[in-house]
Amino acid sequence: YMNLTIWDKELSSSEVTELYNSGAPLHAGIHSAYENCVGWYPFQDDGVGHVSGNVEFSLNGDSNIAAK
């Protein structure tokens, strides 16, 4: 996962389009609905598939977010 964001509301189609930004993901901090962003994890890939950052959740094989 890269640039994982978690929101406390369902984003509208225009908000999703804004975030997707034609394939160049928008910096979540400047998104129009940023006040509803409760988690933002801009993981950085080191080129060999490892990500860095402090992760406070786990991702299950089915991509569900589970509490630790």
N, C-alpha and C positions, 0 to 999 in steps of 0.2 A: 504494500500500500504506500502510495506517495500522496502527500498533501491531504491526509484524511481529516475531514471536518465533521463535527457532530453538532447538530442544531437542536434547539428545544421547540422547534415547530417544523411543520412540513413546508419546504420551500415552494413557492409558486413556480410555474414554468419559466417566467421571465427572470426570477432569481436564480434558477438553475442555469439558464442560458448565460446570465451575467457571470456566474461562478465558473462555468465551463470555458467561457471566453474564446470560442472558436478553436479549442484544442490547446490553448496556452493558459492553464488555470490561473485565475485571478488570485492575488494575494488576499487571503481571507480577511485580513485586518482592514481592508478598504472596501469590502463588500457592503452594499446598502443595508443588508440585514445582519451585520456583524454583531449587534447587540443580542441576537438570538444564537450566536455561536457559543456553545458551551465547551467545546473541545476542538483544538486545532493542532495537528501533529504533522508538521512539514518535514517528514523524514528525509534524510539525505542518503542517497545510494553511494557507496564507496567505489563503484565500478565493478564489483564482483558479487553484488546482490546482498550485501550487508547494509543494514540501516543503523544510523546513530540517533541518539535522543533518549529522553526519559519516557518510557512507556508505562502508564499506570493502568493498563487494561490488557486483556489477552484476546487474541483473535482465534476463534475455533476454526476447524477445517471448513465449516460451511459459511464462514465469514460473519457469523454472529458475534457481537461484542459481549463478552462475559466479564462480570466483576471478578477481581482477584480476591 
